[in-house]
Structures are given as C-alpha cells and as structure tokens.
Amino acid sequence: MRFELMHPADQLVMIMNRIYQYGMTTTSGGNLSILDENGDIWITPSGIDKGSLTSADINCVKPDGTILGPHKPSVELPFHKQIYKLRPDLHGIVHAHPPTLVAFSLARKIPDTHLVPNANLVCGKVAMAKYDVPGSEQLGKNIAEKFAEGHNTVILENHGVVCGSSDLFHAFMAFETLDFCGRLEIDAKKLGEPRSLTDTQIAIESEKAHPALDAFVAHVISSEEKAARRDMCTLVHRAYDQRLFTSTQGTFSTRLSDGSFLVTPYKKDRKYIEPEDIVRIKNGMCESGKTPSRAALLIKEIFERQPEINSVIIAHPPAIMAFAVTSAEFDSRTIPESYIALRHVRRAPYASSTLDVEGTAKAFSLSSPVLIVDNKCVIVAGNSLLNAFDKLEVLEYSAKAVIACKDIGEIVHITPEEVDRIEEAFNLK
C-alpha cells in the first residue's frame, strides 16, 4: 500500500479508524490533520462519531481561512495551525487521549522511551505542555511552544498527547510507539524496577545492518508458497490487531518444503501487509527488489540448525516485554495450557540475537521454544506458522495473567509433581 498516494481525507479516515478501533480515543475525542503542499489543512470534524468517520466528513481549511466541508472543523484547529506555522517541516499531526498516555498526563510524567531500542528514535525527545482549556489560543501556544523547541511528541497536562511528523503515518507511528512504551512501563513496574537502555546499547541496534544477500528472480511461485504467503499475512494482521507488535516492527517467518523460507519485509506497515510484500529467502539469496527483516540471518541459522522448527516469530508484546525490561523471571507453570505450549522459557542478554546469531540459534528446540531477549524482543519457534503464533499468544496471555495476579495475591505455580503428570499425559517427556 502506498499511503502517500492516498487523498488526505482518506488518510485521515484510515488513521482515525485505527486509533478508534484500538481503544485509543472515544467517539468524540481526538483530532488529526494534514498540511497539504499548497497550504491547505485537512482536519477531522468536531462532534462527529470517530467510529464511523468517512472522507466526506473531513474539512479543508484554506490558507485564507475559508472552510470547506459539511461540518465544523475540530475545536483544536488553533493548535494545529500554530504548529504548522512554526514547524513547516511537519505535515501530519495526531492528537488523541489513549488511557495509558492520559494516565501519564495526570501524573505529569513522560513514558520511558529507552526501555526498548528504536522507540526513542521514533518518538524523539518527549516534552510536556502546560494545561489550558481545550480549543483555546493559550493551549495552542503552550503546545506550539514545545514544537518550536524541536520536539515532535508532546504530552499535554491532564489531557492527552500530540505527535507531529513529516506525514500523518509517521506521526501515528510516534503516537503508537509512545503508547506502547507507556503500557510497557506500567506493566514492568508491577514486576520490579524497569531497566533503561544506555545510549551505547541503543546504538548497537540502530546500527544493525541489513543482511548482505545476493538477489534471485522468482520465475515460478508454487501453490504451497502462495498459501504460505496468504496465511502469513492473515496471522500478521491478527497479531497487529491484538497489539502483539507495532506497525513497522515484528517479524514472521515460515519454512517451505524446498528448504527456502518466507519472511516479513523490513519496515512495512504490518496492518496492511500483502502477500506480494513477503520476502522469500532461498539458498542464502533474497527475492529480487525486496528488503527482508534484519532478523533474516538469525532465522536462517535457526532453520539450518533446528530441522524440527518450521516457523519463527519475533515480537514485543507489552506484557511479556515487562519481564524483558526487568529482572523478573517468567515461569510457564501457571496453567497446564501455558506449560504445554511454552515449556522451558529461556532468557538471553540484550543484543545477543544480533551479536551472537549462532549461539542464539542453538538455544531453541521444541522443548525450549521461547527466548526472551532482554530489553529487545521475544523469539518464538514452532513446528508450523500457526503453532508458533499460538505460542506467542499463550506467552502474552500468560504474562498478562501473572501481572494481574500481582494486584490480587501471591502467585502459586504448578508443582514439579503436577508438571510430571502433565508431561506424562501429553507425551512431553
């Protein structure tokens, strides 16, 4: 999908639908805008149901102040105009009130964007703007002042968040990423003290190179491969909708019968990924004209070393990542289903999956299908794509249950004797 080729009104509707569907704004809350190249500001309307917004509802505000459209533009138009005036490099703004970021705005605190790599690069340095009445000129000045200082992401006291970028999608990325960081930090604090990455650690990940692979041209695509591409897209979309990763991160892969494998591309929007976007890796070569996930070499190593593994998924769901950014240990002995799916969950130090590909690949087996990489991700392996996806879901749901238990009482794990009975009943020994 070429997001930049869509009409501004359609872009606004698409992003607002995503924000509303993921519970990050209410029927009447939030507003988005795009500054067009000719100076027009396209903006969502005031008082119109965000859950059923159409392109016909979008307003266009001309440079001379003329308003085109069937509704009044958002009452927050003043701060959109002031930001665009002070920051001509910005062409898209997202403003909404997701519960997590509202919680930070109430506490007058900023989420830690250094718990995982890349988040600080997406969000930039986050600022806090002083409170004022919504829609007021003073609130506009308070927000615009922070953008004038060079910030692209601003939390509003007792209100919500505003993110600006070169286009609407990148503004949404910052918004989504900051919300992820907030949810991660809240969960992590229930388990222990979150550990932030140093600038040196973040640099290791940001400097990670794309795999140097020769290219091949695919002349024939088998029915097996077509089905695998289709199924991968279905599960990637489902994983994104379940918020198991963000729009441009997270990797799915599956092995084909000829020994080649399919992997998701680098930095493509996971919400709209299509079968033709998926990248095939064959005999150490990459499908021509495509850029695979930077984890392609690690996946290749796992497949070569572990013949019983046919799918690898890399993700960063916030609940299990709360364990990854603290010293808390995850134990799969919660309910029988969790132990059966996850068995022995291992842990690896930060950047090991980048700096020690061979050692990371050796850590996997069907009895040890999950690896938590400190402050980075979780890697899940399975005997099929659906099997690996199921393990990822079970992992995140189990982590959510353990975190929720912290507010109820001390967790009681399944005993070693009970584990023996499970292993015997399900032929796991």
C-alpha positions as a printed Julia matrix, in Angstrom:
429×3 Matrix{Float64}:
   0.0     0.0     0.0
   1.31    3.44   -1.0
  -0.04    5.53    1.88
   1.44    8.72    0.44
  -0.62    8.35   -2.75
  -3.92    8.39   -0.87
  -6.01   11.56   -0.74
  -5.53   13.48    2.55
  -9.16   12.88    3.54
  -8.74    9.13    3.05
  -5.5     9.13    5.05
  -7.24   10.88    7.95
 -10.12    8.39    7.94
  -7.75    5.39    7.78
  -5.63    6.52   10.72
  -8.6     7.64   12.82
 -10.21    4.23   12.27
  -7.07    2.55   13.58
  -6.89    4.81   16.62
 -10.56    4.29   17.45
 -10.56    0.52   16.84
  -7.64    0.04   19.24
  -9.42    1.93   22.04
  -7.04    4.89   21.86
  -9.76    7.53   21.55
 -13.51    7.89   22.11
 -16.44    8.66   19.81
 -16.0    12.4    20.31
 -12.3    12.6    21.2
  -9.13   13.24   19.25
  -8.34   15.02   16.02
  -5.95   14.54   13.12
  -4.73   16.88   10.41
  -2.58   17.04    7.28
  -0.87   20.12    5.88
  -1.06   19.85    2.1
   1.71   21.12   -0.16
  -0.49   24.04   -1.29
  -1.05   25.23    2.3
  -4.49   23.61    2.81
  -5.09   21.99    6.2
  -7.23   18.85    6.07
  -8.66   18.15    9.52
 -11.19   15.88   11.21
 -14.53   17.49   12.17
 -15.86   18.48   15.57
 -18.57   16.4    17.24
 -18.75   13.67   14.57
 -18.6     9.98   15.52
 -14.97    8.88   15.18
 -16.11    5.28   14.88
 -17.96    5.86   11.6
 -15.95    8.68   10.03
 -15.91    8.92    6.21
 -13.84   11.01    3.8
 -16.93   13.13    3.14
 -16.82   14.27    6.78
 -13.32   15.76    6.53
 -12.87   19.54    6.47
 -10.43   21.51    4.34
  -9.21   24.83    5.74
  -7.76   27.06    3.02
  -4.79   29.38    3.67
  -7.15   32.39    3.66
  -9.31   30.8     6.38
 -12.11   29.55    4.13
 -13.55   26.28    5.46
 -14.81   23.63    3.04
 -16.84   20.68    4.29
 -20.18   19.71    5.81
 -19.14   20.13    9.47
 -17.27   22.45   11.77
 -13.57   21.63   11.93
 -12.15   20.33   15.19
 -12.15   22.84   18.05
  -8.43   22.09   18.34
  -7.75   23.64   14.91
  -5.88   26.59   16.54
  -3.01   24.46   17.82
  -2.74   22.55   14.52
  -2.4    25.89   12.7
   0.17   27.22   15.15
   2.31   24.08   14.96
   2.34   24.13   11.14
   3.21   27.83   11.17
   6.18   27.31   13.5
   7.31   23.96   12.04
   7.0    23.98    8.22
   8.79   20.6     8.14
   5.72   18.93    9.7
   2.81   17.83    7.5
   0.85   15.48    9.75
  -0.46   15.78   13.34
  -2.12   13.18   15.59
  -3.91   14.2    18.79
  -5.85   11.72   20.94
  -6.46   10.56   24.5
  -5.39    6.91   24.87
  -5.94    5.81   28.5
  -2.29    4.94   29.06
  -0.96    8.31   27.95
  -3.77   10.11   29.77
  -2.56    8.33   32.92
   0.93    9.75   32.36
  -0.55   13.21   31.7
  -2.44   13.03   35.01
   0.75   12.1    36.87
   2.67   14.75   34.87
   5.23   12.14   33.84
   6.7    11.09   30.5
   6.96    7.4    29.46
  10.47    5.97   29.29
  11.3     5.56   25.59
  14.64    3.89   26.39
  13.24    0.57   27.63
  13.46   -0.94   24.12
  15.61    0.03   21.12
  14.31    2.37   18.39
  11.42    3.78   20.44
  13.36    6.93   21.28
  14.27    7.32   17.6
  10.61    7.1    16.57
   9.27    9.41   19.3
  12.23   11.74   19.7
  12.62   13.65   22.95
   9.15   13.92   24.51
   8.02   17.19   26.1
   5.19   18.16   28.49
   2.95   21.17   27.7
   1.12   23.15   30.38
  -2.61   22.67   30.79
  -5.23   25.04   29.36
  -8.8    24.85   28.1
  -9.21   22.63   25.01
  -9.53   24.69   21.85
  -8.15   27.84   23.48
  -5.49   30.01   21.9
  -3.41   29.64   25.06
  -3.39   25.85   24.82
  -2.32   26.25   21.2
   0.54   28.47   22.3
   1.59   26.05   25.05
   1.74   23.14   22.61
   3.3    25.1    19.74
   5.99   26.38   22.09
   7.21   22.82   22.68
   7.17   22.04   18.96
   9.09   25.27   18.31
  11.8    23.95   20.64
  12.21   20.99   18.28
  10.04   18.37   19.97
   7.77   16.26   17.75
   5.95   14.46   20.58
   4.25   16.42   23.36
   2.14   15.19   26.28
  -0.49   17.68   27.43
  -1.07   18.04   31.17
  -4.4    16.43   32.16
  -5.33   15.94   28.52
  -3.57   13.61   26.07
  -0.77   13.67   23.52
   0.13   15.45   20.26
   2.55   13.94   17.73
   3.77   15.63   14.55
   5.89   14.36   11.69
   6.69   14.71    8.01
   3.45   12.88    7.19
   0.45   11.51    9.05
   1.63    7.89    9.11
   4.93    8.76   10.79
   3.05   10.9    13.31
   0.85    7.86   14.02
   3.98    5.7    14.43
   5.25    8.04   17.15
   1.82    8.08   18.81
   1.53    4.29   18.72
   5.11    3.78   19.92
   4.76    6.18   22.85
   1.56    4.42   23.93
   3.4     1.07   23.72
   6.22    2.46   25.89
   3.68    3.68   28.44
   1.89    0.32   28.63
   5.22   -1.47   28.9
   6.43    0.76   31.73
   3.19    0.36   33.72
   3.34   -3.44   33.46
   7.05   -3.53   34.23
   6.65   -1.52   37.44
   4.28   -4.19   38.73
   7.09   -6.73   38.38
  10.05   -4.7    39.57
  12.26   -1.81   38.59
  12.41   -1.21   34.8
  15.92   -1.05   33.3
  16.58    1.61   30.69
  18.99    1.05   27.83
  22.11    3.15   27.6
  22.9     5.21   24.52
  25.63    2.68   23.68
  23.16   -0.21   23.81
  20.66    1.64   21.66
  23.4     2.41   19.13
  24.1    -1.32   18.74
  20.57   -1.88   17.49
  20.25    1.31   15.43
  23.5     0.5    13.61
  22.4    -3.06   12.84
  22.92   -3.64    9.13
  20.58   -5.29    6.66
  21.73   -8.81    5.73
  24.03   -8.77    2.7
  22.25  -11.25    0.44
  22.54  -11.77   -3.28
  19.26  -11.47   -5.2
  17.34  -14.02   -7.22
  14.35  -13.62   -9.53
  11.42  -15.92   -8.77
  10.01  -17.31  -12.02
   7.57  -19.8   -10.53
   5.54  -19.48   -7.34
   4.14  -22.8    -6.14
   0.71  -23.28   -4.61
   2.48  -24.1    -1.35
   4.23  -20.73   -1.37
   1.05  -18.86   -2.32
  -0.8   -20.46    0.58
   2.07  -19.68    2.98
   2.13  -16.02    1.9
  -1.63  -15.77    2.38
  -1.57  -17.46    5.79
   1.35  -15.36    6.96
  -0.46  -12.12    6.09
  -3.58  -13.32    7.9
  -1.67  -14.01   11.09
   0.44  -10.83   10.84
  -2.78   -8.79   10.6
  -4.24  -10.68   13.55
  -1.09  -10.16   15.63
  -1.14   -6.45   14.9
  -4.83   -6.15   15.76
  -4.09   -7.92   19.05
  -1.29   -5.39   19.58
   1.42   -8.02   19.84
   3.7    -5.6    17.98
   3.6    -2.13   16.45
   3.02   -1.08   12.85
   6.56   -1.43   11.49
   8.19   -3.92   13.85
   7.79   -7.64   14.43
   8.91  -10.48   12.17
   7.09  -13.6    10.96
   8.76  -16.41    9.04
   7.91  -19.88    7.79
   9.92  -22.62    6.1
   8.86  -24.08    2.74
   9.31  -27.75    1.77
  12.25  -27.0    -0.55
  14.28  -25.51    2.32
  13.69  -21.86    1.39
  11.69  -19.66    3.74
   9.39  -16.65    3.71
   9.91  -13.65    5.98
   8.19  -10.33    6.52
   9.81   -7.26    4.92
  11.7    -4.52    6.7
   9.61   -1.6     7.99
   6.38   -2.26    6.08
   3.13   -1.41    7.86
   2.04   -4.69    9.45
  -1.61   -3.62    9.4
  -1.77   -3.68    5.59
   0.96   -6.11    4.6
   0.05   -8.11    1.47
   1.28  -11.46    0.04
   3.39   -9.68   -2.57
   5.24   -7.82    0.22
   6.51  -11.06    1.8
  10.16  -11.86    1.0
  11.47  -15.29    0.03
  14.99  -16.35    1.05
  16.44  -19.22   -1.0
  19.94  -20.7    -0.85
  21.15  -17.64    1.04
  19.75  -15.29   -1.6
  16.93  -12.77   -1.3
  13.98  -12.29   -3.62
  14.93   -9.51   -6.04
  13.74   -5.97   -5.34
  12.76   -6.57   -1.7
  14.29   -5.85    1.69
  13.79   -8.62    4.26
  13.61   -8.22    8.01
  17.02   -7.59    9.55
  16.46  -10.81   11.5
  16.62  -12.89    8.29
  20.12  -14.23    9.04
  19.13  -15.31   12.55
  16.05  -17.08   11.19
  18.15  -18.78    8.51
  20.54  -20.03   11.21
  17.68  -21.37   13.35
  16.14  -23.24   10.41
  19.5   -24.76    9.44
  20.3   -25.9    12.98
  16.83  -26.97   14.09
  15.1   -29.18   11.48
  12.02  -29.66   13.69
  11.37  -25.88   13.69
   9.47  -24.55   10.69
   8.41  -21.11   11.87
   9.99  -18.3    13.88
   8.19  -15.19   15.14
   9.89  -12.16   16.69
   7.66   -9.7    18.52
   7.45   -7.38   21.52
   4.05   -7.78   23.24
   3.95   -5.37   26.21
   3.09   -7.86   28.98
   5.89  -10.34   28.3
   8.21   -7.45   27.46
   7.63   -6.21   31.01
   9.64   -9.26   32.07
  12.28   -8.45   29.44
  12.89   -4.94   30.82
  13.05   -6.02   34.47
  14.85   -8.74   36.4
  11.58  -10.63   36.93
  11.72  -14.24   35.73
   8.87  -15.67   33.68
   7.74  -19.16   34.73
   5.36  -21.0    32.39
   3.97  -23.15   35.22
   0.82  -21.06   35.52
  -1.94  -23.17   33.97
  -1.45  -26.53   32.19
  -2.07  -24.99   28.75
   0.73  -22.47   29.27
   3.24  -25.11   30.32
   2.26  -27.42   27.45
   2.74  -24.64   24.86
   5.78  -22.87   26.31
   7.66  -25.43   28.39
  11.08  -24.01   29.3
  11.29  -20.28   28.54
  14.89  -19.16   28.28
  16.44  -15.72   28.55
  19.31  -14.05   26.67
  21.18  -10.76   27.22
  20.42   -7.66   25.19
  21.75   -7.64   21.61
  22.7   -11.33   21.75
  20.39  -12.06   18.82
  22.39   -9.5    16.83
  25.93  -10.14   18.07
  25.72  -13.92   18.64
  23.49  -15.33   15.91
  24.93  -18.85   16.2
  24.56  -19.01   19.98
  21.01  -17.66   19.81
  20.01  -20.24   17.21
  21.38  -23.06   19.38
  19.06  -22.03   22.25
  15.92  -23.28   20.5
  14.18  -26.64   20.42
  10.56  -27.75   20.61
  11.01  -28.21   24.36
  12.52  -24.71   24.65
  10.55  -22.77   22.02
  10.72  -19.29   23.56
  13.62  -16.93   24.14
  13.21  -13.61   25.94
  15.91  -11.17   24.82
  16.46   -8.51   27.49
  15.03   -5.09   26.57
  14.52   -6.12   22.97
  12.01   -8.8    21.99
  10.72  -12.32   22.4
  11.53  -15.0    19.83
   9.06  -17.87   19.47
   9.64  -21.04   17.44
   7.13  -23.67   16.34
   6.69  -26.65   14.07
   4.32  -24.59   11.9
   3.34  -20.95   11.46
   0.07  -21.43   13.36
   1.84  -23.35   16.11
   4.39  -20.54   16.6
   1.61  -17.93   16.59
  -0.34  -19.89   19.19
   2.74  -19.98   21.41
   3.13  -16.2    21.05
  -0.49  -15.66   22.1
  -0.19  -18.06   25.03
   3.03  -16.33   26.11
   1.44  -12.87   26.16
  -1.8   -14.03   27.8
   0.17  -15.88   30.48
   2.28  -12.79   31.16
  -0.88  -10.68   31.45
  -2.29  -13.15   33.98
   0.88  -13.09   36.08
   0.95   -9.27   36.09
  -2.74   -9.11   37.02
  -2.08  -11.58   39.84
   0.26   -9.01   41.4
  -2.82   -6.95   42.33
  -4.61   -9.96   43.85
  -2.13  -12.04   45.78
   0.98  -14.19   45.63
   1.13  -16.48   42.59
   1.05  -20.23   43.25
   2.78  -22.18   40.49
   2.03  -25.71   39.39
   4.24  -28.05   41.44
   7.02  -30.24   39.98
   4.88  -33.32   40.67
   1.98  -31.77   38.76
   4.35  -30.91   35.9
   5.41  -34.57   35.72
   1.78  -35.62   35.38
   1.21  -33.06   32.59
   4.3   -34.25   30.71
   3.18  -37.86   31.0
  -0.4   -37.13   29.92
   0.67  -35.11   26.89
   3.75  -37.12   25.88
   6.13  -34.25   26.57
   8.92  -36.28   28.19
